[in-house]
Amino acid sequence: DDNFPGMTVNLIFRGSEKVEWMEQRNKTVNDGGGSRTEVYYVHFSGERIILQHRFPIYTFTQGFIPKGQYAFPISVRLPQEVPGSLEIKEGSTEAKITYFLEAEIK
């Protein structure tokens, strides 16, 4: 069979932010006759989804997708309340905001 199962092409628009950094910490160690300070580093990180939308861009009414090549013109605008893409690297600090488009067939 040359047809593809499924009938709706969805577009998933997802945005995430990620941050990582290292902090220097000191601790005092007693070594018998005195004490000394040791330096160690603590790694922090976090990530979260800041935007996720799924919307149909085309539905095939016959219940399947006929064999062939398809092009679906799309335009996506970020909502005003979310920031644009960015990438910052400074020392041990790294921060990113990225957006992805993904197509799925259901």
N, C-alpha and C positions, 0 to 999 in steps of 0.2 A: 504494500500500500504506500502510495506516495504522499499521503496526507499526514499532517502532524497533529497529534492529539492536543486538545486544548482549544479555546475559542477567544480568550481575551488576552491582549498584550497590555500589561501594566508597566508603568514606570515608577520606580522607587527612587525617591530623592532623599538622601540622608546626609546629615552633617554631624561632625563630632569634634570635640575639643580634647586635647591631651596635653598634660604638663608633667615634667620631670625635673627634679633638682636634687642636689646634694648639699648637705649642711655639715660643716665641721663642728665637732664636739670635743670637749676635753674632759678627761677624768683623772682624778688623783689616785695613784697606786702606792700603797705602803709596801716597801720592800725590806723590811727588817729594821735597818738603822735610820731610815729616813723615808721620804716620799718623793715621787716624781710625777710629772704630768704626762699622760699619754694622749695622743690625738687620734680620733677615729671619725669616720664619716657615716652619715645616715642618709639613705636614699629614700626620696619621697616621689610618688607618682599618682596620677589620677587620670581618668578618662570618662567622658559621658557623652551620650547622644544629645545634641542640642536641637536637632530638627529631623523629623522623619515623616514623609508623606508618600502614600501609595495611591496612584490614580490610573484609571484605564485610559489608554490612548487609542485603542482600536478594539472592536469586537467583531468577530467573524460570525455572521448569523447562521451559517450552516452547521455550527457545532464543532468544527475542526478547522485547521489552517491548511489550505491547499498548498501544494508544492509550488515554490516560486521564490522570487526575491522581492522584498518589501522595503520601503523607506517611509518613515513616519516623521514629518517635520515637527520639531518641538522647540519650545522656548520656555526657560525656567527663570523666574526672578526670585531672588532672596526676599523673604519678608523683611520689612523695615527694622524689626526689633532684633534681628540676628546679625552678627558681624560678618564681614567678608573673610575669605581665606587669608591665612597668614602663617608664617613660620618664623620663629625667633630662636636664635641660638646665641647664648652669651654665657661664657664660662661653663659651669656645669648645669645651667638652666636651659631647658628646651621647652617651647610651647608651640602648639600647632592647632589650627582650625582648618579642617578640610571638608569638602563636600564631594559626594559621589552620586552618580546616576547609574541605575541598574535596571535592566529590563527583565521581566518575568512573564512566562506564559502560564495561564491557569485554564 
